[in-house]
Each structure stands twice: as C-alpha cells, then as structure tokens.
Amino acid sequence: MSEQTSVLERMLHEGFATGDTDIVDELCHPDLIEHQFGLSGVGAEAIAKVKRAIAEVHRGMPDLQFTIEDAAESGDVVWIRAEGTATNTGPFLGPPTGRAVRFTVIDIARIRDGRIVEHWGVPDRFAILMRLGRIPMPVG
C-alpha cells in the first residue's frame, strides 16, 4: 500500500468505521472539493458535510467495517473499491432495522502532500436501501 492509497484507507477505517470526525481535518485539505452526491461542496462547506456524514453513518451502523478489495493509482489520483459490512442498530435513512448490510464503496481522490484535495465517492446506496428493507428486493 502506498502513502497516497493509505490516505483513503484511513478515511474509511479511522473515520467512517469509528465515527472519528477529527480525521477529516488531518486527511482533507481545507480547500477540499467534494463531488459525492449529497456531500458536494468546496472548502469549509465540504469539510462540514463529510464530518456530518461520518457521524451519521457511525450512529446508524456503529460496527461498520471495511475491507479494501482493490486499489489503483495514477499520478496524484487514487481509486479504492471497498466492501462495507455493518448492522443497522441506529437511525440511518430511517429508523433502525437491526438488519445486516453489505455494500460496495468506490472512492476516487486526488491526493497532494498527504491530503485529499478532491474526492468522488460512490457508495452503493441502492444495496444499502434494499438490505435495510427500505425498498423491495427485485424479483428474479
């Protein structure tokens, strides 16, 4: 694992999995450009949205764990595909269900001097919603 890849891995393992929002200040540049749906913004607005997302995800799924399945780099851009597993014991996209969830996350980030300067995140929200029972599973 390279130093650049470890930045994204730490955001998943030390941020989202533990609920530690302070990691955002350490690993994200103050002028962060965030492209993830629902978190889009620049600078302080983006930082605040990412911190809020970490807190909300951890509150709803406090046992969340990630397994890094693939990683790639090209210049200052890093791609990670991770598998998340958790139990929904707190409010998340509705009231707690007690159900186990498994979902894929793809993160792409530009890393400069050990910090994320631009980020695109694609968590499989559709899989999360289906596994929580918020939308029906497709038939067949």
VENLINUR-V421503 format. One record per pair of residues at least 12 apart in sequence whose C-alpha atoms are under 7 Angstrom apart, sorted by the first residue. I is the first residue (numbers start at 1). GAP is how many residues later the second one is. D is the distance in whole Angstrom. If there is no record, write none. Layout:
i->I gap->GAP d->D
i->I gap->GAP d->D
This chain:
i->4 gap->74 d->7
i->4 gap->107 d->6
i->4 gap->110 d->6
i->5 gap->73 d->6
i->7 gap->20 d->7
i->7 gap->107 d->7
i->11 gap->12 d->7
i->12 gap->54 d->7
i->13 gap->53 d->7
i->15 gap->39 d->6
i->16 gap->38 d->5
i->16 gap->41 d->7
i->16 gap->42 d->6
i->17 gap->41 d->7
i->17 gap->47 d->5
i->17 gap->48 d->6
i->18 gap->40 d->7
i->19 gap->35 d->6
i->19 gap->36 d->5
i->19 gap->39 d->5
i->21 gap->30 d->5
i->21 gap->33 d->6
i->21 gap->34 d->7
i->24 gap->23 d->7
i->24 gap->27 d->7
i->27 gap->87 d->7
i->27 gap->88 d->5
i->27 gap->89 d->6
i->28 gap->87 d->5
i->28 gap->88 d->5
i->28 gap->89 d->6
i->29 gap->86 d->6
i->29 gap->87 d->6
i->29 gap->88 d->5
i->30 gap->13 d->5
i->30 gap->14 d->7
i->31 gap->12 d->4
i->31 gap->86 d->7
i->32 gap->14 d->6
i->32 gap->15 d->7
i->32 gap->84 d->7
i->32 gap->85 d->5
i->32 gap->86 d->6
i->33 gap->13 d->7
i->33 gap->84 d->6
i->33 gap->85 d->5
i->33 gap->86 d->6
i->34 gap->12 d->6
i->34 gap->84 d->6
i->34 gap->85 d->5
i->34 gap->86 d->7
i->35 gap->84 d->6
i->35 gap->85 d->5
i->36 gap->84 d->5
i->36 gap->85 d->5
i->36 gap->86 d->7
i->56 gap->36 d->7
i->57 gap->35 d->7
i->59 gap->31 d->6
i->59 gap->32 d->7
i->60 gap->28 d->6
i->60 gap->29 d->6
i->60 gap->30 d->4
i->60 gap->31 d->5
i->60 gap->32 d->5
i->61 gap->25 d->6
i->61 gap->26 d->6
i->61 gap->27 d->5
i->61 gap->28 d->6
i->61 gap->29 d->6
i->63 gap->23 d->5
i->63 gap->24 d->6
i->64 gap->20 d->7
i->64 gap->21 d->6
i->64 gap->22 d->4
i->65 gap->19 d->6
i->65 gap->20 d->6
i->65 gap->21 d->6
i->66 gap->16 d->6
i->66 gap->17 d->6
i->66 gap->18 d->5
i->66 gap->19 d->7
i->67 gap->15 d->5
i->67 gap->16 d->5
i->67 gap->17 d->7
i->68 gap->13 d->6
i->68 gap->14 d->4
i->68 gap->15 d->6
i->69 gap->12 d->6
i->69 gap->13 d->5
i->69 gap->14 d->7
i->70 gap->12 d->7
i->76 gap->34 d->5
i->76 gap->35 d->5
i->76 gap->36 d->7
i->77 gap->31 d->7
i->77 gap->32 d->6
i->77 gap->33 d->4
i->77 gap->34 d->6
i->78 gap->30 d->6
i->78 gap->31 d->5
i->78 gap->32 d->6
i->79 gap->28 d->6
i->79 gap->29 d->5
i->79 gap->30 d->7
i->80 gap->26 d->6
i->80 gap->27 d->5
i->80 gap->28 d->7
i->81 gap->23 d->7
i->81 gap->24 d->6
i->81 gap->25 d->5
i->81 gap->26 d->7
i->82 gap->22 d->6
i->82 gap->23 d->5
i->82 gap->24 d->6
i->83 gap->19 d->7
i->83 gap->20 d->6
i->83 gap->21 d->5
i->83 gap->22 d->6
i->84 gap->18 d->6
i->84 gap->19 d->5
i->84 gap->20 d->6
i->85 gap->16 d->6
i->85 gap->17 d->5
i->85 gap->18 d->7
i->86 gap->14 d->6
i->86 gap->15 d->5
i->86 gap->16 d->7
i->87 gap->12 d->6
i->87 gap->13 d->4
i->87 gap->14 d->6
i->88 gap->12 d->6
i->97 gap->35 d->6
i->99 gap->33 d->6
i->101 gap->27 d->6
i->101 gap->30 d->6
i->101 gap->31 d->7
i->103 gap->21 d->6
i->103 gap->24 d->6
i->103 gap->25 d->6
i->104 gap->19 d->6
i->104 gap->20 d->6
i->105 gap->17 d->6
i->105 gap->18 d->4
i->105 gap->19 d->6
i->106 gap->15 d->6
i->106 gap->16 d->5
i->106 gap->17 d->6
i->107 gap->13 d->6
i->107 gap->14 d->5
i->107 gap->15 d->6
i->108 gap->12 d->5
i->108 gap->13 d->6
